[in-house]
Amino acid sequence: MSRRGAHMAPTNASAEEFDFIIVGAGSAGCVLAHRLSERAGTRVLLLEAGGTDRRVYVQLPVGYGRLLFDSRINWMYETDPIAALAGRRSFWPRGKLIGGSGSINAMVYVRGQPRDFDDWAALGNPGWSYQDVLAYFRRSEDHGSEDNAFHQRGGAMHVTDVSALAHPLCQDYVRACQALGFAATEDFNGAQGEGVGIYQINTRHGRRASTANEFLRPALARANLRLRCRTLVTRVTFEARRASGVEFLHQGQLQRARARRAVILSAGAINTPQLLQLSGIGDGALLGSLGIPVVAAVSAVGRHLQDHLGISYVYRSHRPTLNDELYPLSGKLRAICRYVWGRTGPLSMSVNQGGGFVRTDAQQRAPNLQLYFNPVSYTKTPLSGRKLLSPDAFSGFILSFNACRPTSRGWLQIRSSDPRAAPRIQPNYLDTEQDLAEVVSGCRLLRRIAATAPLAATIAEEISPGPSVYTDEAYLADFRARADTVFHPVGTCRMGPDPGTSVVDARLKVHGLEGLRVIDASVFPTITSGNTNAPTVMVGEKGADLILQDAR
């Protein structure tokens, strides 16, 4: 498409009008569609570039490994070469379907540490402290436990405690960590979020509990909500400084819709800043070089990109692991039967079963490493291409870690005015001394856990990286050669009071413009300590409240 192509005249003579237009039916967008359409008389349009999530491997919890290279439901982004990772590019799958990345993720339900949100508020964002956002975490969930100060039953999205179903080897991992002085916790999202244990997951009756299933599907029964799939929004339209609607490509035609109250961008940490830049909101020099008229010079759009970077240590085990259940054909058949007849067994769960949040030394104010224990191993496929039903032929397991709150900051920017062209992405991993130091601390810790009873007794050998890697310099070199994203990009339209360094204010309104909000993971001022889907759902819940408050 030429520079003019993205802004050609729409084919429809008159644009249909709605109160709210939501761009992106992902983790936050589905929440917004549900909450905004609850208000009678409010017309809501939800636009999604991808198609349906009604696919077996989307709904089957362990099936997510097959989704990471499926271009029908995945944007399949790739970064620029990364200097700190030996010039390697990083593959970044992002969901292009109803439910967004919450339809292709590993379903781990982790809110983050209280300090994460207290720091958001301290950065000049009133209303975003842990005590402020806890009510929205509770409101969004249907938790299996009884109601308490941290959880509630009866919300939209089911949270499942799988501790009783986790592989027995997970308890050896927990006991080894306890022997090293780390506390065990039954609930990473409760009173004691620090420690080691079993992750809760977003499933309901053995199926993925995405926001598409839990929030959007019930809302689609309402006459005031319309969903349009396979619809690529090409830009936000403006009348003076107010967002008036959007233009979008559908079935090869450029069309338009108008918004009476607001346009809400919920396309995620990659697509939302991309759409802002295509709409003339971003760095003026970049937009000018691409022939895009500047609507608002908001230089922070696409900046402050943050992500979790992790590595796996792989072990051959003396004891049976999930490999023994899922590798042989007979085991696969048994697992399928268990799932079909009872919605239980390994197919009903994530392979990310054990884990935790720990401090590597007493000087840390809060946990600085997230741990993962997978009672399964894959040595023939990379992290981003694992077929979870095809593990190694031998008994094996994986220990992994990533820094909770890396301090390196990356960027992304469009490379042309064509809305179908993928943006450039540069995460700038390991760009600070703190991040480098935490790599070495994390590698040392994995080795200590593996050498501690009772886990040590199960290990036949360390397959990767192997005994030749044992110095700090070797740990770092191995990390540079093998580490990769754990799929948590945030911060590219970050929230803050200063229009020079942030994109939205504390009410999630784009600085300097009217009628335009961003409500997704791109607004995180700093990355949270853990998996990012649960806090993205919270942002959707709180964002809906802010919109309805202003509407009243």
C-alpha positions as CSV (number, residue, x, y, z in Angstrom):
1,M,0.0,0.0,0.0
2,S,1.3,3.5,-0.8
3,R,1.6,6.3,1.6
4,R,-1.8,7.5,0.5
5,G,-3.3,4.0,0.5
6,A,-3.9,3.9,4.3
7,H,-5.8,7.1,4.1
8,M,-7.9,6.7,1.0
9,A,-11.6,7.7,1.1
10,P,-13.9,5.1,2.8
11,T,-16.2,3.3,0.4
12,N,-19.3,3.7,2.6
13,A,-21.0,7.1,2.1
14,S,-22.3,7.3,5.7
15,A,-20.6,5.9,8.8
16,E,-22.6,4.0,11.4
17,E,-22.5,5.7,14.8
18,F,-21.8,4.1,18.2
19,D,-21.3,5.4,21.7
20,F,-18.0,3.5,22.1
21,I,-15.7,1.9,19.6
22,I,-13.2,-0.7,21.1
23,V,-10.3,-1.6,18.9
24,G,-9.1,-5.1,19.8
25,A,-11.0,-8.1,21.2
26,G,-8.1,-9.2,23.4
27,S,-7.8,-9.6,27.2
28,A,-8.8,-6.0,28.0
29,G,-11.1,-5.4,25.0
30,C,-13.4,-8.3,25.9
31,V,-13.7,-7.0,29.4
32,L,-14.5,-3.5,28.2
33,A,-17.2,-4.8,25.7
34,H,-18.8,-6.7,28.6
35,R,-18.8,-3.9,31.1
36,L,-19.8,-1.0,28.7
37,S,-22.6,-3.0,27.1
38,E,-24.1,-3.7,30.6
39,R,-25.3,-0.1,30.5
40,A,-28.7,-0.1,28.7
41,G,-29.0,2.3,25.8
42,T,-25.2,2.4,25.2
43,R,-24.2,1.2,21.7
44,V,-20.8,-0.6,21.6
45,L,-18.8,-1.7,18.6
46,L,-15.9,-4.2,19.1
47,L,-13.5,-4.5,16.2
48,E,-11.0,-7.5,15.9
49,A,-8.4,-8.0,13.2
50,G,-8.4,-11.8,13.7
51,G,-11.1,-14.4,13.6
52,T,-12.7,-17.0,15.8
53,D,-11.3,-18.6,18.9
54,R,-13.5,-21.7,18.3
55,R,-10.5,-24.0,17.7
56,V,-9.7,-27.2,19.5
57,Y,-6.1,-26.2,20.4
58,V,-7.3,-22.8,21.6
59,Q,-9.8,-24.2,24.0
60,L,-7.7,-27.3,25.0
61,P,-5.5,-25.9,27.9
62,V,-2.3,-27.9,26.9
63,G,-2.8,-27.1,23.3
64,Y,-1.3,-23.6,23.4
65,G,2.1,-24.9,22.2
66,R,0.6,-25.5,18.8
67,L,-0.7,-21.9,18.5
68,L,2.6,-20.0,18.5
69,F,3.4,-20.6,14.8
70,D,-0.1,-20.5,13.4
71,S,-0.3,-17.3,11.3
72,R,-4.1,-17.7,11.1
73,I,-4.4,-16.7,14.7
74,N,-1.0,-15.1,15.5
75,W,0.7,-11.9,14.4
76,M,4.0,-13.7,14.6
77,Y,6.2,-10.7,15.2
78,E,9.9,-10.7,15.1
79,T,12.3,-8.2,16.7
80,D,15.2,-6.4,15.2
81,P,18.6,-8.1,16.0
82,I,19.4,-7.8,19.7
83,A,23.0,-6.9,20.5
84,A,22.9,-8.4,24.0
85,L,21.6,-11.7,22.7
86,A,24.5,-12.2,20.3
87,G,22.6,-10.5,17.5
88,R,19.7,-12.9,17.6
89,R,16.2,-11.9,16.7
90,S,13.4,-12.8,19.1
91,F,10.1,-14.3,18.0
92,W,7.1,-12.6,19.6
93,P,3.8,-14.4,19.1
94,R,0.8,-12.2,19.8
95,G,-2.9,-13.3,19.5
96,K,-4.8,-12.3,16.3
97,L,-8.2,-13.8,17.2
98,I,-11.0,-13.2,19.7
99,G,-9.4,-13.2,23.1
100,G,-6.1,-11.9,21.8
101,S,-3.0,-13.2,23.5
102,G,-5.2,-14.5,26.3
103,S,-6.4,-17.1,23.8
104,I,-2.9,-18.4,23.1
105,N,-1.1,-18.0,26.4
106,A,-0.2,-20.5,29.1
107,M,-3.1,-19.4,31.3
108,V,-1.1,-18.8,34.4
109,Y,-3.0,-16.4,36.7
110,V,-0.6,-14.1,38.5
111,R,-1.6,-10.6,39.6
112,G,1.9,-9.4,40.5
113,Q,3.4,-8.1,43.8
114,P,1.7,-5.3,45.8
115,R,4.7,-3.2,45.3
116,D,4.2,-3.2,41.5
117,F,1.1,-1.2,41.8
118,D,2.2,1.0,44.7
119,D,5.0,2.0,42.4
120,W,2.5,2.8,39.7
121,A,0.8,5.2,42.0
122,A,4.1,6.7,43.2
123,L,5.0,7.5,39.6
124,G,2.1,10.0,39.6
125,N,-0.9,7.8,38.9
126,P,-3.5,8.3,41.6
127,G,-6.0,5.4,42.0
128,W,-3.5,2.7,40.9
129,S,-2.0,1.6,44.2
130,Y,-2.4,-2.1,45.2
131,Q,-5.3,-1.3,47.6
132,D,-7.0,0.7,44.7
133,V,-6.7,-2.1,42.1
134,L,-7.4,-5.1,44.5
135,A,-11.1,-4.5,44.2
136,Y,-10.9,-4.9,40.4
137,F,-8.9,-8.1,40.6
138,R,-11.5,-9.5,42.9
139,R,-14.4,-8.3,40.7
140,S,-13.1,-9.9,37.6
141,E,-12.6,-13.4,39.1
142,D,-14.7,-16.4,39.9
143,H,-12.3,-18.1,42.3
144,G,-12.7,-21.7,43.5
145,S,-12.0,-20.7,47.2
146,E,-14.4,-19.0,49.5
147,D,-14.7,-15.3,49.4
148,N,-12.1,-13.4,51.4
149,A,-10.1,-10.2,51.3
150,F,-8.2,-11.3,48.2
151,H,-10.7,-13.4,46.2
152,Q,-14.3,-13.7,45.4
153,R,-16.7,-16.2,43.8
154,G,-19.2,-15.2,41.1
155,G,-17.1,-13.0,38.9
156,A,-16.7,-13.5,35.2
157,M,-13.4,-15.2,34.8
158,H,-12.7,-18.6,36.5
159,V,-9.5,-19.2,38.4
160,T,-8.6,-22.8,39.1
161,D,-6.4,-24.1,41.9
162,V,-4.7,-27.1,40.4
163,S,-2.3,-27.8,43.3
164,A,-4.0,-31.2,44.0
165,L,-3.6,-32.1,40.3
166,A,0.0,-31.0,39.7
167,H,2.6,-33.6,39.0
168,P,4.1,-35.2,42.2
169,L,7.6,-34.0,41.1
170,C,6.4,-30.4,41.7
171,Q,6.4,-31.1,45.5
172,D,10.1,-32.2,45.3
173,Y,10.8,-28.8,43.7
174,V,8.9,-27.0,46.5
175,R,10.7,-28.9,49.2
176,A,14.1,-28.2,47.7
177,C,13.3,-24.5,47.6
178,Q,12.1,-24.6,51.2
179,A,15.4,-26.2,52.2
180,L,17.1,-23.2,50.7
181,G,15.1,-20.9,53.0
182,F,12.3,-19.9,50.6
183,A,8.7,-20.0,52.0
184,A,6.0,-22.1,50.5
185,T,2.8,-20.4,49.6
186,E,-0.6,-21.8,48.7
187,D,-1.7,-18.6,46.9
188,F,0.6,-16.2,44.9
189,N,-2.4,-13.8,44.7
190,G,-3.3,-13.8,48.3
191,A,-1.9,-12.6,51.6
192,Q,1.5,-14.2,50.9
193,G,2.5,-13.7,47.3
194,E,6.1,-14.3,47.9
195,G,7.5,-17.9,48.0
196,V,7.2,-21.0,46.0
197,G,4.2,-23.2,45.1
198,I,1.8,-24.2,42.4
199,Y,0.4,-21.6,39.9
200,Q,-3.3,-21.0,39.6
201,I,-4.6,-21.1,36.1
202,N,-7.5,-19.6,34.0
203,T,-9.6,-22.7,33.2
204,R,-13.2,-23.6,33.7
205,H,-14.2,-27.3,33.6
206,G,-11.1,-28.2,31.8
207,R,-11.4,-25.5,29.1
208,R,-9.5,-22.2,28.6
209,A,-11.1,-19.4,30.6
210,S,-10.1,-16.5,28.4
211,T,-11.9,-13.2,28.5
212,A,-13.4,-14.2,25.2
213,N,-15.1,-17.1,26.8
214,E,-15.8,-15.5,30.2
215,F,-16.6,-11.9,29.4
216,L,-17.4,-11.5,25.7
217,R,-19.6,-14.5,24.9
218,P,-22.3,-13.7,27.5
219,A,-22.2,-10.1,26.5
220,L,-22.8,-10.9,22.8
221,A,-26.4,-11.8,23.6
222,R,-27.1,-8.1,24.2
223,A,-28.5,-6.2,21.2
224,N,-26.4,-3.1,22.0
225,L,-23.0,-4.9,21.4
226,R,-21.7,-5.6,17.9
227,L,-18.6,-7.6,17.2
228,R,-16.9,-7.4,13.8
229,C,-14.0,-9.9,13.2
230,R,-11.4,-9.9,10.4
231,T,-11.5,-6.1,10.5
232,L,-8.2,-4.3,10.5
233,V,-8.4,-0.7,11.9
234,T,-6.2,1.5,9.8
235,R,-6.4,4.7,11.7
236,V,-8.4,6.8,14.2
237,T,-10.2,9.7,12.7
238,F,-10.3,13.2,14.3
239,E,-12.3,16.3,14.2
240,A,-9.9,19.0,15.5
241,R,-8.4,17.4,18.7
242,R,-11.2,15.0,19.3
243,A,-11.3,11.3,18.1
244,S,-14.4,11.0,16.0
245,G,-14.2,7.4,15.0
246,V,-12.1,4.9,13.1
247,E,-11.4,3.7,9.5
248,F,-11.0,0.0,8.9
249,L,-10.5,-2.6,6.2
250,H,-13.1,-5.3,6.0
251,Q,-13.5,-7.7,3.1
252,G,-11.2,-5.6,1.0
253,Q,-13.1,-2.4,1.5
254,L,-12.1,0.7,3.6
255,Q,-15.0,1.6,5.8
256,R,-15.7,4.0,8.7
257,A,-17.5,4.1,12.0
258,R,-18.2,7.1,14.2
259,A,-17.9,7.3,18.0
260,R,-20.1,9.7,20.0
261,R,-18.3,9.3,23.3
262,A,-14.9,7.6,22.8
263,V,-12.6,5.5,20.8
264,I,-10.8,2.9,23.0
265,L,-7.6,1.3,21.8
266,S,-7.2,-2.2,23.3
267,A,-5.0,-3.8,20.6
268,G,-2.1,-4.6,22.9
269,A,1.4,-3.5,23.6
270,I,2.4,-3.9,19.9
271,N,-0.6,-3.0,17.9
272,T,-1.9,-0.1,20.0
273,P,1.2,2.1,19.6
274,Q,1.4,1.0,15.9
275,L,-2.2,2.3,15.4
276,L,-1.5,5.5,17.2
277,Q,1.5,6.2,15.0
278,L,-0.6,5.4,11.9
279,S,-3.2,7.8,13.1
280,G,-0.7,10.7,13.4
281,I,0.1,10.4,17.2
282,G,3.7,9.9,18.0
283,D,7.1,11.2,17.3
284,G,6.8,14.0,14.8
285,A,10.0,13.3,13.0
286,L,9.1,9.7,12.5
287,L,5.6,10.5,11.2
288,G,6.9,13.2,8.9
289,S,9.4,10.9,7.4
290,L,6.6,8.5,6.5
291,G,4.2,11.1,5.1
292,I,1.7,10.8,8.0
293,P,0.2,14.1,9.1
294,V,0.9,14.8,12.8
295,V,-2.3,15.0,14.9
296,A,-0.5,15.1,18.2
297,A,3.3,15.0,18.8
298,V,3.4,12.4,21.7
299,S,6.9,11.3,21.6
300,A,6.5,8.5,24.2
301,V,4.3,6.4,21.9
302,G,6.2,3.1,21.3
303,R,8.9,3.9,23.9
304,H,9.5,2.4,27.3
305,L,8.9,-1.2,26.0
306,Q,9.5,-3.7,28.7
307,D,9.4,-7.5,28.7
308,H,10.5,-10.5,30.8
309,L,13.5,-12.4,29.4
310,G,13.9,-16.0,30.6
311,I,16.0,-19.1,30.3
312,S,15.5,-22.8,30.9
313,Y,17.8,-25.4,32.5
314,V,16.8,-29.0,31.3
315,Y,17.3,-32.1,33.4
316,R,17.0,-35.9,32.8
317,S,15.1,-37.4,35.7
318,H,15.4,-40.8,37.5
319,R,11.7,-40.5,38.3
320,P,8.8,-40.4,35.8
321,T,7.6,-37.0,34.6
322,L,4.9,-35.8,32.2
323,N,7.2,-37.0,29.4
324,D,6.3,-40.6,30.4
325,E,2.6,-39.7,30.1
326,L,2.6,-37.7,26.9
327,Y,5.4,-39.1,24.8
328,P,4.2,-42.6,24.1
329,L,1.1,-43.1,21.9
330,S,-0.5,-45.2,24.6
331,G,0.0,-42.3,27.1
332,K,-1.4,-39.8,24.7
333,L,-4.5,-42.0,24.2
334,R,-5.0,-42.3,28.0
335,A,-4.6,-38.6,28.4
336,I,-7.2,-37.9,25.7
337,C,-9.6,-40.4,27.3
338,R,-9.2,-38.7,30.7
339,Y,-9.9,-35.4,29.2
340,V,-12.9,-36.4,27.0
341,W,-14.6,-38.3,29.8
342,G,-13.8,-36.1,32.8
343,R,-12.0,-32.9,31.6
344,T,-9.1,-33.9,33.9
345,G,-5.5,-35.0,33.5
346,P,-2.5,-33.3,31.9
347,L,-4.5,-32.0,28.9
348,S,-6.7,-29.9,31.2
349,M,-3.7,-28.0,32.6
350,S,-0.7,-25.8,31.7
351,V,2.7,-27.4,31.8
352,N,3.8,-24.3,33.8
353,Q,2.8,-26.0,37.1
354,G,5.3,-25.0,39.8
355,G,7.0,-21.7,40.3
356,G,7.4,-18.8,42.7
357,F,8.6,-15.3,43.5
358,V,11.8,-15.1,45.5
359,R,14.5,-12.6,46.6
360,T,18.1,-13.5,45.7
361,D,19.4,-11.5,48.7
362,A,18.3,-9.7,51.8
363,Q,18.8,-6.3,50.2
364,Q,15.9,-6.8,47.7
365,R,12.8,-4.8,48.7
366,A,10.5,-7.4,47.0
367,P,10.9,-10.6,45.0
368,N,13.2,-10.0,42.1
369,L,13.0,-13.4,40.3
370,Q,10.1,-15.4,39.1
371,L,10.7,-19.2,39.0
372,Y,9.1,-21.9,36.9
373,F,9.1,-25.7,37.3
374,N,7.8,-27.7,34.4
375,P,7.6,-31.5,35.1
376,V,8.2,-32.1,31.3
377,S,11.0,-31.4,29.0
378,Y,11.6,-30.5,25.3
379,T,15.2,-30.6,23.9
380,K,14.4,-30.8,20.2
381,T,12.2,-27.7,19.9
382,P,12.8,-24.1,21.0
383,L,10.8,-22.3,23.7
384,S,8.5,-20.6,21.1
385,G,7.9,-23.7,19.1
386,R,7.2,-26.4,21.7
387,K,4.5,-28.9,20.8
388,L,3.4,-29.7,24.3
389,L,2.0,-33.1,23.4
390,S,5.4,-34.2,22.0
391,P,7.9,-34.0,24.8
392,D,11.3,-35.8,25.0
393,A,11.3,-39.6,24.9
394,F,13.1,-39.8,28.3
395,S,12.0,-38.6,31.7
396,G,12.9,-35.0,32.1
397,F,11.9,-31.6,33.6
398,I,12.7,-27.9,33.3
399,L,13.8,-25.2,35.8
400,S,13.5,-21.6,34.5
401,F,13.6,-18.0,35.7
402,N,13.2,-14.5,34.7
403,A,13.8,-11.2,36.4
404,C,10.6,-9.8,37.9
405,R,11.2,-6.1,37.0
406,P,13.9,-5.7,34.4
407,T,15.1,-2.1,34.1
408,S,16.1,-2.2,30.4
409,R,13.8,-0.3,28.0
410,G,13.1,-0.9,24.4
411,W,11.0,0.7,21.6
412,L,8.9,0.0,18.6
413,Q,7.9,2.1,15.6
414,I,6.1,1.7,12.3
415,R,8.3,1.2,9.3
416,S,5.7,2.5,6.7
417,S,2.3,4.0,6.5
418,D,0.9,0.6,5.5
419,P,-1.2,-0.7,8.4
420,R,-0.5,-4.3,7.3
421,A,3.2,-3.9,7.7
422,A,4.7,-5.2,11.0
423,P,6.4,-2.6,13.1
424,R,10.1,-2.6,14.1
425,I,10.6,-3.9,17.6
426,Q,13.8,-3.5,19.6
427,P,13.5,-4.7,23.2
428,N,17.1,-3.7,24.2
429,Y,17.4,-6.6,26.6
430,L,20.2,-6.6,29.2
431,D,20.8,-2.9,28.7
432,T,21.5,-2.2,32.4
433,E,23.9,-3.4,35.0
434,Q,21.0,-4.5,37.2
435,D,19.6,-6.8,34.6
436,L,23.0,-8.3,33.9
437,A,23.5,-8.9,37.6
438,E,20.1,-10.6,38.0
439,V,21.0,-13.0,35.1
440,V,24.0,-14.3,37.1
441,S,22.0,-14.5,40.3
442,G,19.2,-16.4,38.6
443,C,21.5,-18.9,37.0
444,R,23.3,-19.5,40.3
445,L,19.9,-20.1,42.0
446,L,18.7,-22.6,39.5
447,R,21.9,-24.6,40.1
448,R,21.4,-24.4,43.9
449,I,17.8,-25.6,43.6
450,A,18.8,-28.5,41.4
451,A,21.6,-29.5,43.9
452,T,19.2,-29.5,46.9
453,A,17.3,-32.5,48.3
454,P,14.9,-33.9,47.5
455,L,15.0,-32.6,43.9
456,A,18.7,-33.4,43.6
457,A,18.0,-37.1,44.0
458,T,15.8,-37.2,41.0
459,I,18.4,-35.8,38.6
460,A,20.2,-38.1,36.4
461,E,22.0,-35.4,34.5
462,E,21.8,-31.8,33.5
463,I,21.3,-31.7,29.7
464,S,21.3,-28.0,29.2
465,P,23.4,-25.9,29.7
466,G,25.5,-28.8,31.1
467,P,28.4,-29.0,33.6
468,S,30.8,-27.0,31.4
469,V,28.9,-23.9,32.3
470,Y,29.8,-23.1,35.9
471,T,31.4,-19.6,36.1
472,D,29.6,-16.2,36.2
473,E,31.1,-15.4,32.8
474,A,29.9,-18.7,31.4
475,Y,26.4,-18.2,32.9
476,L,26.1,-14.9,31.2
477,A,27.4,-16.2,27.9
478,D,25.0,-19.1,27.9
479,F,22.1,-16.7,28.8
480,R,23.0,-14.5,25.8
481,A,23.0,-17.5,23.5
482,R,19.8,-19.2,24.7
483,A,17.5,-16.8,26.6
484,D,14.3,-15.6,25.0
485,T,11.1,-13.7,25.7
486,V,8.5,-15.2,27.9
487,F,5.9,-13.2,26.0
488,H,5.1,-10.3,28.3
489,P,5.6,-7.0,26.4
490,V,4.1,-3.9,28.1
491,G,4.6,-0.2,28.6
492,T,4.6,1.2,25.0
493,C,1.8,3.7,25.8
494,R,2.6,4.1,29.4
495,M,0.5,5.9,32.0
496,G,1.9,9.0,33.7
497,P,1.3,12.7,34.4
498,D,4.0,14.1,32.1
499,P,3.0,14.3,28.4
500,G,6.7,14.3,27.5
501,T,7.4,10.9,28.9
502,S,4.0,9.2,28.9
503,V,1.1,8.6,26.6
504,V,-2.0,8.4,28.8
505,D,-3.0,10.0,32.1
506,A,-4.2,8.2,35.2
507,R,-7.7,8.0,33.6
508,L,-6.2,6.4,30.6
509,K,-6.9,9.3,28.3
510,V,-4.3,10.1,25.6
511,H,-2.5,13.3,26.6
512,G,-3.7,16.4,24.6
513,L,-6.6,14.7,22.9
514,E,-10.3,14.2,23.6
515,G,-12.4,11.1,23.2
516,L,-9.4,8.7,22.9
517,R,-8.3,6.2,25.5
518,V,-5.8,3.3,25.7
519,I,-6.8,0.4,27.9
520,D,-4.5,-2.6,27.6
521,A,-1.0,-3.8,28.7
522,S,0.6,-0.9,26.9
523,V,-0.3,1.5,29.6
524,F,1.7,-0.3,32.4
525,P,4.1,2.3,33.7
526,T,6.4,-0.5,34.8
527,I,6.2,-4.2,34.1
528,T,4.5,-6.3,36.8
529,S,6.3,-9.1,38.7
530,G,4.9,-12.1,36.8
531,N,2.6,-13.1,34.0
532,T,0.8,-10.1,32.6
533,N,-2.6,-11.4,31.6
534,A,-4.3,-11.0,35.0
535,P,-3.2,-7.3,35.5
536,T,-4.3,-6.6,31.9
537,V,-7.8,-7.9,32.8
538,M,-7.7,-5.6,35.9
539,V,-6.8,-2.6,33.7
540,G,-9.8,-3.5,31.5
541,E,-12.1,-3.6,34.6
542,K,-10.8,-0.3,36.0
543,G,-10.7,1.3,32.6
544,A,-14.4,0.5,32.1
545,D,-15.3,2.1,35.4
546,L,-13.4,5.2,34.5
547,I,-15.2,5.5,31.2
548,L,-18.6,5.0,32.8
549,Q,-17.8,7.5,35.6
550,D,-17.0,10.1,33.0
551,A,-20.0,9.3,30.9
552,R,-22.2,9.9,34.0
